[in-house]
Amino acid sequence: MKKVVYSLIFGLLILGGIAYFLYGFATAENRVKSVCVQIKPGMSISELNAFGIKHGLNPPTGKGSGITFMVEAKTYGRYGCKVLLESGSVKNAEYSFVD
């Protein structure tokens, strides 16, 4: 009897983990698009870094100018924001999907 209960609990934990993983991918596009829209031109790199931490995105990799991709760790980098930095601040940001 104990073996059946443990097997049932283990099975439910596995199913719960799979459901959590699939839910993250199923809702990623809308979730990340809404986050990218919140990145405003003029934000400094430090503000962008704090914003990324708050929303589950990796920190910007650009040093001050150029394009950086802030991707969501939850989706293993498939969904994120393409951010154009110019002179240490955001010039433009848009949703990015890597297939």
Backbone bond lengths (Angstrom), bond angles and torsions (degrees), N, CA, C in turn:
res aa  C-N    CA-C-N  psi(-1)  N-CA   C-N-CA  omega(-1)  CA-C   N-CA-C  phi
1 M - - - 1.461 - - 1.527 111.23 -
2 K 1.361 115.86 -42.74 1.464 119.40 179.48 1.528 111.02 -62.82
3 K 1.320 115.48 -37.97 1.458 120.03 -178.80 1.527 110.82 -62.07
4 V 1.328 117.62 -39.04 1.462 122.51 179.27 1.526 110.16 -66.28
5 V 1.331 116.93 -42.53 1.462 121.34 -179.83 1.529 110.35 -64.69
6 Y 1.336 116.75 -44.54 1.460 119.79 178.70 1.529 111.55 -64.17
7 S 1.304 116.68 -39.80 1.463 120.55 177.92 1.517 110.70 -64.17
8 L 1.323 117.13 -40.49 1.457 121.87 178.85 1.528 110.71 -64.73
9 I 1.305 117.40 -44.65 1.464 121.65 178.81 1.524 110.21 -63.12
10 F 1.324 116.86 -45.23 1.458 121.27 178.70 1.529 110.75 -60.72
11 G 1.316 116.76 -44.09 1.466 121.41 178.84 1.516 112.14 -62.21
12 L 1.329 116.76 -41.28 1.466 120.70 178.35 1.521 111.42 -65.89
13 L 1.324 117.36 -37.72 1.464 120.60 177.28 1.528 111.00 -65.07
14 I 1.314 116.63 -41.59 1.471 120.43 177.75 1.524 110.46 -63.83
15 L 1.332 116.98 -46.71 1.466 120.52 178.72 1.528 111.75 -62.14
16 G 1.321 116.79 -39.20 1.462 120.82 177.67 1.518 111.74 -63.21
17 G 1.329 116.98 -41.80 1.461 121.21 177.87 1.522 111.93 -63.96
18 I 1.312 116.37 -42.49 1.467 120.65 178.48 1.532 110.16 -64.98
19 A 1.323 116.74 -42.40 1.467 120.83 179.73 1.530 110.74 -63.17
20 Y 1.328 117.21 -41.54 1.464 121.06 177.93 1.528 110.60 -61.53
21 F 1.319 117.01 -44.73 1.454 122.72 179.41 1.530 110.83 -61.99
22 L 1.314 117.31 -48.43 1.467 121.36 -178.93 1.528 111.68 -66.58
23 Y 1.322 117.51 -37.98 1.464 121.34 178.16 1.524 110.54 -62.33
24 G 1.339 116.97 -39.62 1.459 121.06 178.49 1.517 111.83 -60.13
25 F 1.322 116.94 -41.28 1.460 120.28 178.78 1.524 111.85 -75.69
26 A 1.317 117.70 -36.15 1.467 120.93 -177.86 1.529 111.97 -66.62
27 T 1.304 117.58 -30.81 1.464 121.57 -177.27 1.528 113.13 -103.26
28 A 1.324 117.73 0.76 1.461 121.71 -172.38 1.519 113.44 -63.36
29 E 1.311 118.16 -44.15 1.467 119.77 -174.75 1.523 111.46 -58.71
30 N 1.317 117.39 -52.72 1.468 120.29 -179.59 1.520 111.90 -65.07
31 R 1.336 116.57 -40.03 1.457 120.77 -178.02 1.530 110.62 -64.24
32 V 1.329 117.43 -47.17 1.461 120.68 -176.33 1.527 110.99 -73.78
33 K 1.328 117.92 -36.37 1.471 119.57 176.26 1.525 110.41 -57.90
34 S 1.331 116.27 -43.54 1.470 119.30 -179.30 1.525 111.41 -67.56
35 V 1.314 117.86 -29.69 1.466 121.03 177.10 1.529 110.22 -72.42
36 C 1.341 117.30 -43.25 1.468 120.84 -177.90 1.531 111.69 -62.78
37 V 1.312 116.83 -34.63 1.470 121.21 179.56 1.533 110.54 -64.48
38 Q 1.326 116.83 -27.27 1.466 120.98 -178.04 1.532 113.34 -78.07
39 I 1.337 117.32 -12.43 1.468 120.58 176.94 1.523 107.40 -79.14
40 K 1.291 116.24 113.95 1.467 122.24 -173.49 1.524 112.14 -102.41
41 P 1.326 116.84 143.22 1.459 120.08 173.91 1.534 110.27 -56.06
42 G 1.317 115.08 139.71 1.461 120.29 -179.60 1.517 113.70 99.55
43 M 1.330 118.36 -13.24 1.466 120.00 177.48 1.521 109.22 -63.99
44 S 1.329 116.76 137.06 1.463 120.38 176.93 1.529 109.51 -77.34
45 I 1.317 116.09 167.61 1.460 120.24 179.14 1.526 110.78 -63.11
46 S 1.326 117.93 -38.15 1.469 120.09 178.95 1.533 110.99 -66.76
47 E 1.325 117.54 -38.92 1.470 120.58 175.52 1.528 110.33 -65.44
48 L 1.321 116.33 -39.67 1.459 121.59 178.91 1.525 110.90 -65.07
49 N 1.314 116.54 -39.63 1.460 121.55 177.18 1.527 110.73 -62.34
50 A 1.330 117.29 -47.31 1.468 121.53 178.75 1.528 110.55 -63.06
51 F 1.326 116.82 -39.87 1.460 121.72 177.73 1.524 110.44 -61.97
52 G 1.330 116.37 -44.19 1.459 120.85 179.30 1.515 112.44 -61.53
53 I 1.314 116.99 -43.87 1.464 121.27 178.72 1.522 110.01 -61.35
54 K 1.316 116.64 -44.28 1.469 121.77 -178.93 1.531 111.90 -61.51
55 H 1.334 116.93 -34.53 1.461 121.03 -174.05 1.526 114.09 -106.12
56 G 1.315 118.38 11.90 1.455 121.74 175.71 1.513 115.33 76.17
57 L 1.324 116.63 25.84 1.462 121.47 177.08 1.519 109.22 -104.54
58 N 1.329 115.91 150.51 1.460 118.13 176.32 1.528 109.59 -68.52
59 P 1.318 117.77 157.45 1.468 119.86 -179.27 1.519 111.25 -68.45
60 P 1.331 117.21 156.51 1.461 120.05 178.03 1.528 110.54 -64.27
61 T 1.327 115.60 140.49 1.463 119.69 -178.69 1.515 112.36 -97.14
62 G 1.322 117.77 -13.52 1.462 121.13 179.85 1.509 111.34 -71.36
63 K 1.306 115.77 147.12 1.465 120.61 -179.72 1.519 113.05 -87.79
64 G 1.290 118.50 -17.60 1.451 119.26 -179.08 1.515 112.73 172.79
65 S 1.321 116.20 -30.86 1.456 120.30 179.49 1.518 109.23 -142.52
66 G 1.324 115.03 149.70 1.453 120.57 179.21 1.522 111.75 112.76
67 I 1.313 115.06 -172.70 1.466 121.28 -178.46 1.521 109.51 -98.20
68 T 1.320 115.89 135.33 1.458 122.26 173.75 1.516 108.20 -130.45
69 F 1.307 115.60 148.39 1.455 121.07 178.06 1.517 108.80 -111.27
70 M 1.320 115.76 121.98 1.456 122.09 175.85 1.524 106.25 -104.70
71 V 1.331 115.77 104.35 1.458 120.40 -173.95 1.522 111.48 -106.68
72 E 1.315 114.76 158.78 1.453 121.88 -179.19 1.525 110.09 -85.30
73 A 1.310 116.89 123.69 1.461 121.26 -179.77 1.531 111.02 -65.61
74 K 1.314 116.82 -33.32 1.463 121.74 -177.67 1.526 112.12 -59.11
75 T 1.320 117.43 -30.28 1.465 121.52 -179.36 1.530 110.97 -107.82
76 Y 1.321 116.92 20.67 1.459 122.87 176.34 1.522 112.81 55.71
77 G 1.323 116.52 35.61 1.448 121.84 173.89 1.515 116.57 82.22
78 R 1.318 118.54 7.36 1.468 119.99 179.89 1.522 111.91 -76.01
79 Y 1.314 117.57 -30.03 1.461 122.37 -177.50 1.518 108.60 -118.62
80 G 1.330 116.19 135.67 1.450 118.85 -179.83 1.517 112.46 -173.55
81 C 1.313 114.63 -166.27 1.456 122.05 -178.88 1.525 108.93 -120.79
82 K 1.308 115.49 133.07 1.471 122.24 173.93 1.520 105.94 -93.43
83 V 1.325 116.55 116.21 1.461 121.78 -173.87 1.530 109.08 -116.02
84 L 1.314 115.37 127.96 1.465 121.73 175.47 1.525 107.95 -97.03
85 L 1.330 114.93 118.52 1.465 121.06 178.53 1.522 109.07 -103.17
86 E 1.312 114.60 140.85 1.465 120.23 177.08 1.522 108.00 -141.54
87 S 1.307 117.00 120.70 1.473 123.40 179.34 1.525 112.50 54.76
88 G 1.334 117.42 40.72 1.455 121.64 174.92 1.515 115.93 82.21
89 S 1.327 118.25 9.77 1.460 119.80 177.21 1.533 109.98 -140.94
90 V 1.308 115.22 163.89 1.469 121.72 -177.76 1.522 109.72 -74.11
91 K 1.310 115.40 130.58 1.459 120.71 173.51 1.526 109.92 -100.83
92 N 1.345 115.86 -38.26 1.470 120.50 -177.48 1.525 108.28 -158.24
93 A 1.338 116.02 150.25 1.460 121.24 175.30 1.523 108.36 -143.03
94 E 1.338 115.34 141.22 1.462 120.32 178.66 1.519 109.66 -147.69
95 Y 1.309 114.99 158.71 1.459 123.27 178.77 1.529 109.57 -65.68
96 S 1.321 116.71 143.51 1.455 121.33 178.94 1.526 109.62 -138.70
97 F 1.316 116.51 135.86 1.461 122.93 178.04 1.521 108.37 -127.40
98 V 1.315 116.89 129.82 1.458 121.84 178.92 1.516 108.12 -109.08
99 D 1.314 115.23 119.29 1.463 119.73 -178.90 1.500 111.03 -101.24
